[in-house]
């Protein structure tokens, strides 16, 4: 089973909206089109937060890019989103907001780590309880998805805005042996790691990236990207990051 993850598009209502030198609508469209072309047999698409850049009209633009898509688009809010507006504007197929989506032997648990008024994230007691219940009743394998990073990224400024009280999150994860992976956005860079038998994945933005391992905020020169997963019935995971090399995008970002 193949899954696509796209994250942090930071869309505006205007097609010409730019963030960190990138026209985010154009870069998102290019990444989305490349993903569908490269992984045409995908079963679902994960969108792990910051769909918009503090602009609720950006949800209409986000919706417009999925006009012909019939497969599930599983979305969670990030710190630049407005969760209630997001749920209203993306109500109905193909979109699903948070919740748990089952595909075969796999459950995709979509968590809301949005913390009002903060750049960093937090999981409420109710959200942690939902995670516990979802994992208890899920099939063989589970992929847990959230916006904020629950492990240090080795970047002082970025790690100050990760998931608060992450130990509560890991306490739940560690008590369920069916968790195969934890996946997030927010960090605008690629990362792979392990926590015991659990695979850890962060995915670059469909817009601009952050310089990894930097103590100070710094924008990288790498292009937009997305990630693909191949999930096996025995719980194995194969994954790769796809960088969208485009002369037009490089020019836009310059």
N, C-alpha and C positions, 0 to 999 in steps of 0.2 A: 504494500500500500504506500502510495506516494502522497506527501503533504508539502505544501508550500507555506513558508512563513515570510510575511512582509511586515515591516514595522517602522514606526516613526516617520510617516509621510509629511506631517506638519502642513496640512493643506490650508489654504485661505479660500474665501469665497471668490476672490478674483483669480483668474487664470494666470495673471502676471505676478502673483504674490511670491516674494523671494525671502529666503531665510539663509543666513550664512553664505550669501553669494549664489545660492541655487534657486532657480525657479521651481518650486516644489511640485506644482501640478505636472509640469513637463517631465520631471525626473520620475515622479510616481508612475505616470502613464508608461514611460519607457520601461521601468522595472516590471510593471505588471504585464505588459505585452511580452517582454522577454521571458518572464516566468512561465506564462501559459504556452509559449512556443517551445521552451526547453523541457518543460515537464507537463506535456499535454494530458497525461493520464492521471493527474492528481485527483485525490478524492475530496479534499477540503483545503481551504486556505485559512491560515491563522494570521490575524492582524493584531499585533501585541502593543497597541497603545499609541498615544499622540497622533491620532488620525488627523487632528486639526491643530493649528497654532493659535490658540485662544480666540478662535473665530468660528462661532457656531454656524455661520453660513457655509463653512467649509464642508459640513456633512452632506449638503446637497451635491457638492462637487464630487465628494467621495462616492456617493451613491451613483452618480452619473457614469463613473468609470466601470461599473459592474452591470451595466444594462443587459448584456447578453449572457451573463454567467448564471448557470443553473445550480452549480455545486455550492455546498455550504461555505459561507464566509463567516468565520468565528472571530468575533471582535471583543476586545477588552479596552477599558479606558486607561489613558495615561495622565500624567500631571497637567498637560496642556488641554485636555479634553473637558467637556461639560457633560458628565455622565447622564443626567436626566434628558438633556437635549439630544444627546447621542442615541439614547434608547427610543426617543420619539421619532427622530428623523430616519433612523435605520430600522424601524419596525417592519417586520415581514421578511419573507424570503428575498434573496438568499442569505440574509444576515441573521446571525444569532449573537446576542449580547450576553457575555458571561455564561453562567450555567455549565452543564456538562453535556458533551456531545459524544455519542457512542458510534464507533465504526468498527464492525467486526469484533476482534478481540481487544480493541484499544478504546480507552476512554480519554477524552481531552477535557481536562478540568480547567475552566477559564476563570481566573480570579480577578477581583477588583481591588487593586492596591492604591487607588486614588485616595489621597488624604487632603481634604479641602484646605486651601491656603498654603500648601507646602509643595515644594519641588520633589522632596523625597516621598516615599510611599509608606503605607501601613495597612495591615490586614486587621479588620475589626474582629471582635469575638464571634460575631455572627458569620463572618466570612471564613474564619478558621473552623468553625463548627460545620459549615457547609463543605469545606475541603475534607474534613474528617468523614462526614457521611458519604460524600461522593466516592472517596477511595474505598470505603468499607463495602459499598455496593457495586463497585466498578468491575468490569471483566478482568481478564488475566493481567492486562498491562495498562498503565496509566502514564500519560504525559501531562504534567502540570504546567500551566502557562500563566505568567503574570507580566506586568510592565517593569517593575523595579527590580534591580538585581539583589538577590538574597545572599550573595557572597561578595567579598572584596574583589575589586578589579585591579588593585594595585595602583590606583590613581587617586591622590589625596582629595582633590576637589570633587571628583565624581563619587567617591565612596562616602562623602558627607551627605549625599542625596540619594542613597540607596533605600533598601527596605528597612524600616525601623523595627526593632525587636524581632530580628530575623530568627532568633532562637526558638520563638513560638511556632514559626512556620516549620522549621526543621524538626521540631519535636513531633509534629504530625506526620511529616514526610518519613521520618526514620521509623515510625511505628507501622508503616505499611510496606510490605515487601513487594507489592505489585507496581510501585512507582519505578518507571524505567528512565524518565527524563524530566528535568525542569528546564523550561525555556523562557527567555525574557527578551525585552527590547531595551529602550531608555538609554543605553550606553553608547550607541552609535559606533560600534566596533564589533569585530568578530572575536568570539571566545569559545573555547571548548575545554571542559574539565570533567572531573569525577568527584563524587562524594560517596565513597563506598562503591556500591553497584549502580548508583544513580548517575546518569550522564547529565552534564550541564552544558547549556548552549546559550550564547548571546549572539544576536544577529545585527549586522550593520543596518543603517537607515536607508530608505529609498531616496534620501537627500544627501546632506553633508555628513561627514564622519568626524569623530573626535580622535585626537592622537592618543593611542594606547599608552598606559604607564606614565602619564604626564601628571606632575603635581599641580600644574596650573591648567586652567581652561585653554585648550588649543584645538583648532580645526585642522583636520587632516586633509591631504590632497587626494585621497582615494575616492573612487567614483561611487555612485549609488549601488546598492546590492540587495539581495534577498537570499534566503536559505531554502534548500530542499531537504526533505527527510524521506528515507525509505524505511518503513517500519515492517518488521517481519513477524510472523505468527508466533515465533518462539521468543519474542521480546528483543531481538537484536535491532540495532539502529545504525543505519548508514546516513551520513549527512555531508553536505558541502555548501559552501557559500559561493554564490554566483555574483561576480562583479559585472556591472552593466557598462561595458566599454562603448562609449558613444562620443563621437566628435562634437555633436551638438551639445551634449551635456557638459563636456569639458569646457566648451566655449561659454556656456551659461554660467558655469561655476567660476570662471576666471575673473 
